[in-house]
Amino acid sequence: MTFAHIPCIAVACLLVASCSRQAAAPREGAAATEPIAPAPASPAVSLTRTPPETAIQDIRNHYAEVRRRLSSLREVKRDLTGLSTEGGTLQAFFDGQALTMAQATFYGETGRTDREFYYDERGRPFFVLEVESRYEVPIGATAGSEEYRYYFYDGRLIRLLAGDRPVSQDDSAYAARAMNVLDLSRRIGDVAHQP
């Protein structure tokens, strides 16, 4: 390429650029000489995307609100026989007809599990606290326990903690635990609503 070609290339670039521009919107009071081409449609962008830390704070605030109002909620007690090997108990709290919180204890031969389910206005869990205790001997003294905290936002699990350690979404236990807890929360809700 020689210096003689540069002016030709520059002119060609200016022509292409000027032909591809859309007409500018007319200034107020100026006569429009050409119709304005509509802007190309942009893909739909989800404005409901909440940053994880904001979602976690929302969950914590909702949890604190439920705990604060617990004494004013209607309480129902149920038996959970059939949901675990040694039976269980359920204490459910309602705001009107809406299940707000449920405390379930499941007994087994080698341990027990205590769970607290916190429900949103659509009946979905937004937080679940689970404490699994192991017995030293069958139905004996507690040898140790492990705590799990499930944070749900807009119906999906966004954080799972085993003790203070986050469980990765890539961990096979993450999806399995989420499915089990969601299934159990529905079953607990069904039992709590029984007459």
N, C-alpha and C positions, 0 to 999 in steps of 0.2 A: 504494500500500500504506500502511496506517495502523498506528499503534502497537498497535491492537487485534488485528491479525493476527499479530504477532510471537509471543505466547504459543502460539497454535495451531500455528504453523510449528515452534516449538521442541519442542512435545510430539510432533508427527508425526515429527520427526527422531529423537527419543529412542526412539519405538516401533519405527521401522524399524531402528535400530541394535541395539536389544535383541533383536529377532526374528531378525536375520541372524547373530548370534554363535553359534558352536558351543559345546556344553557343555564346561565345563572338566574336565580330568582330576581324578578324585577324589583328595583328599589321602590319604596312607597312613592306614589305620585308619578312614576315613570311609566310610559306605555310599554306594554309587553309586545314584542315583535314576533316571538316564537313561543309555541307552547313548551312548557317545562316537562321534560321527560320524567316519569315517575322513578323514584329511587328503587333500585333492585331490592326485592324482599330479602330480609336477613333471616337466618335460621332462628327458630324459637330458642330463647335462652331462658333457662330456669332461674327465676329470681328467688326461689324458695331454698336455694342451696345455703345451708347454714354451716358456718365453720364448726368443726368438732368441739372446740373449747367453748364456743357460745352455746352449742347444743347441750353439752355436759352441764354448764352453769344453769341453763333452763331446767334441766332434769333435777338438779340439786335444789333449785328454788321450789319446784313443784313438790318434791319430796318433803321439804321443810314445811310447806303449806299444809300438806296432808297430815303430817305429824302434829302440827299445831292445832288442827281442827279435830283430831281423832276422838276426843272426849265428847264432841257434839254429834258424832255420827251414830246412826243406828247400828247396833251390834247383833250379829246372828252367829250361833254356834252349830256346827255340824260334825258328824262322825265321818271319817274317811276310810272306814273299813272297806277293803277290796282294792285300795290304791297302793298298799304296801303290804309286805309279808306279815307284819305284826300290827297293822292298823294305823290309825292316825287321827288327828283332830284338826278342825278348821275353825277359825274365828274370823268372820268377815265383817267389814264395815261399809255401810251404805250411806250415800248422800241422796235421799229420796229413793229412787229405784236404781240408781247408778252405783255399781260396785266400785269402791274407791281404793280399798286395801284389803288384803287377805293374809292372815298368818296361818301357815299350815305346818304341822309337825308330822313327819312320817317315821314310824318305828320299824326297825328291822332287827334281825337276829344279831348282826355284827355292828350295828350302829344306828344312828338316827339322823334325820335331816330336817332342819328348820328352814322354812322359806317365808319370805315376806314379798308379796306381789303388790305393786302400786300401779293402779290403772288410770288411764287418761279418760277424757269425757267420751271417747268412742269405744271404751271397753277394752283397749289394748294395753298391755303392760308397758310402762315407761321405765320402770326400775324394778329389779328383782335382787334381793339379798338372799344368799343361800349359804348355810353353815352345815357342813357334813361332819358329824362326830363319829369316831370309831370307838368301839368298846374294847377293853383289855381282854375280856372273855365274853362269850355270848351273853347278851343282856346283863352286862356288868358295868363297872366304872368306866368312865370315858378315858381313853388313852391319848387322844389327840383330835384335833379338828382342822378343817380347811374351809376357808371362806371364799366365796365367789360373788362378784358384783356385776350385774348385767345392766347396761345402759342402752335403752331403746329410744330411738328418735324417729318419728313419723313411721312407726311400724317395723323398723329394722334395727338390728343390733349394731351399735356404732362403737361400743367398747366393752370388753370383758376383762375383768381383773381377777386373777387367782392370788388371793392375799393382796399384796401391793404390786404384784407383777402383772403388767399387761400381757394378755394372750394375743398373739398375732392372728390376724384374719386368715393367714395362710396355714395356720396350725389346724390339723384335722379336728381337734377337740373344739375349736371355735364354732364351726358350723353345726356339729353334732350337739353341743350344749345349747346353742341357740334354738335348734329345732325342738329339743326335749323340753326346754323351759317354756317355749311358746305353746306347745301341745299341753303341757301340764297347766299352764295359766288358763287355757280354755276349759279344761276339765274342772279346775277349781272354781271357775266362774259358773259353770253349769251346776255344780253341787251347791254353791252359795245361793243361787237363785231358786233352788227347789223350795216348794212350800213346806 
